[in-house]
Amino acid sequence: MIRKTMRIGEVRTSIKLESEFWSYLKEIADSRGIRLSALVNEVAAAARERPNLASTLRTFSLIHARLRAQTLQNELDRLALAGNSNDLVRVLEACPLPCLVLDAERHIRQLNRAFALWLNLDTKATLGKRLDNIMILRGPNMKEMWASLFDGRLGRAGFNATYVSPGKVRTSQALAIGIGANSGDPSRRGCVVMFETLAGRS
């Protein structure tokens, strides 16, 4: 927990939040070209009926991240590995949630900064590894799910993912979106996986 003191309206107020929330709020403020205190004042002014400002800021962050992720997910749905790979990389990096690209063998071909920070992984050392060897993946008929995603019979699918390391357990709902199924080149088939968690932003 990190405590910050700033002026809210005419009153100096102390606010205590987890570092991930402060980092995400700072990212939103930077994207708007305003100071963090200005963003906090905007949120406070829009939610005067909420007496707990820390709770209001958490709610704002989660709603903002969900809406942003949904917009990016819609854009991912339109992309394919056969298309502009620069667009795919741009969307991954803009995504506020941990996100990666798998090939048809479930090897990690790309991952965004949020994924590396979430699990505290070295990006270069993680590329090329099979996702199943990094995380525990659970869901009904997983083998059929992956096959259907990669051959285009299934557009998207959800499953549970858990990462375990000494002193750390990270569990998330994951959404896989098939890409490249219509490219005509099996080597370009794969999927994008998004992990629904706010943790890992810095």
N, C-alpha and C positions, 0 to 999 in steps of 0.2 A: 504494500500500500504506500502511496506517495501523497503527501499533503501539500497543496498549493494554496497560497493566499492571494486573492485578487479582489478588485472592487466590482461588486455586483450592484449596479445602479449607484446609489450613494453610500452603500455600506461595504466595508471590507469584510470579506467572508473567507473562511478556511474550508477547503473542500478536500476530502480524502477519497482517492480512487486507486484501483489497480493500475500498474504501469502500462498494461496493454491498452486500457481505455484512454489514458492521457496521450499515449502515442498515436492512437487512432484519431482522437479529437484534434491533435496538432496537425495530423496529415490532412484532415478536412479543412482546417483553418488555412493551411498553406495553399491548398488547391483553390481556395476562394480569394487568396491574397489578403487575408486579414490576420490579426493577432489572435492567439488562443483565447485571451480574455474577452475579445469582441465576440467570438463564437459562443463562449459560455454565457455572455450577457444575452445574446440572441435566443439561446435555448431557454434561459431563465425567464425572459420576457414573454416567450410564447407559451409557457407552462406555469403561469402564476398560481394556478390552483394546486400545484404539487409542492408541498412544503419541503420535501427532501430533495435538494438539488443534486446530490450525488446519484441518487436513484434515477432522477430525470435524465442526467447525462449518460448513464449506462443505457437507459431505454432508447435515447436518441441515437447513440452509437450503434446499437444492435439493429434498429430499424433502418438506419442509413446504410449499414453494411449489407443487410438483407436486400434492400432495394437496389443497391449498386451491384451486388452479386447477381441478382435476377436479370438486370439489364445486360451484364456481361455474359451471363449464361445464354440469353437469347441470341447474342452476337456469336457465341461459340457454336450454337446450333446451326448457324449459316456457314460456318467455316469447315473446310476439309483440308487434310494434309496435301491434297493435290492442288490446292489453291495457293494463296499468297502466304507463305510461311512467316513473313514479317508481321502480317496481321495477327497470326496466332500468337507469336511471341509478345506482341504489344498487348493483346487482350489478357494473356496470362499475367504479365507484370502489373497490369492495372487492377487485377482482381484482388479484393481485400482479403479473400479467403485463401488458405493453402491450396495449391493447385498444381497439377503435373500432367504431362502427356506420356502415355504408354504406347508401345508398339503392340503388334498382334501377339507377341509372346509375353506381354506385360512387363517388359523392360522399360525403365524410366528413360525417356529421350529428352525431356525438358522438365524443369521444375521452376516455380517462381520463388521469389525471396521469402514470401510468407510461409511456404512449406518448409524451407530450410530453417527458418527461425523457429517455427512451431516445434519441430523435433530436434532442433540444435544439431543439424547435419551439415557436413561439408558438401557443397554443391558438386564439385568436381568428383569427389569420391562416391557420390550417390548416383550420378549419371551412369546408365548402363546396368544398374542393379535391377533385379526383379522385385516388383512391389511386394510380392508374397514373402520375400525373404527379409523385408524390412518391417512389415506390419502384418498383424493377424487379420485376415479378411473373412467375414462371416455373412451368410445370406442364403436364401433358398436356391438350390440348383445353381451354384456358382459356376460350375463348368459350362453349363448350357447358357448361362447369362453372358459370359465372356464371348463364347462362340457367336451368339446372336448379335452382340454389339459389333463384333469385328466384321461380320458378313452382311450387316445392314438389315437384318430381320428385326432388330430392336434398336430404337433410337436412343434410349436412355434407360438406366437402371440404378437402383439404390442398394446399398449394402452397408454393413458396419465395419469400421476399421479401428484397430487398437495397436498402439505402439508401446512397447515395454522396454525400458532400459533401467539400469540401477537407479533407484530412487525416483523414477518417473514413469507415469502411465498416462497416455493420451488416448482418449476414445472419441470417436466422431462418427456422425452419419456421413456417408460419402455418396456422391452422385457421379456416375460415369456417363459420358456422352460420346457415342460412337462417331468417328470421323474417318473420312477416306474410303468408305465402303463402296462408293460409286466411281472411284478413280480408275478402275480397271487394272490397277497394279497392287497385288496383295501386299507388297512390301510397304506400301503407304497406308495401310489400314492400321487403325489404332483407336484410342479414345482419350478424352480429357477427363480427369477425375478432380472434382472439387470437394473439399472437406469442410463441412459446415461448423466452423468454430471461429471465434474472434481472436483466439490466442495466437501469439506468434508475431503480431505486428510490432514494429519498433520505430 
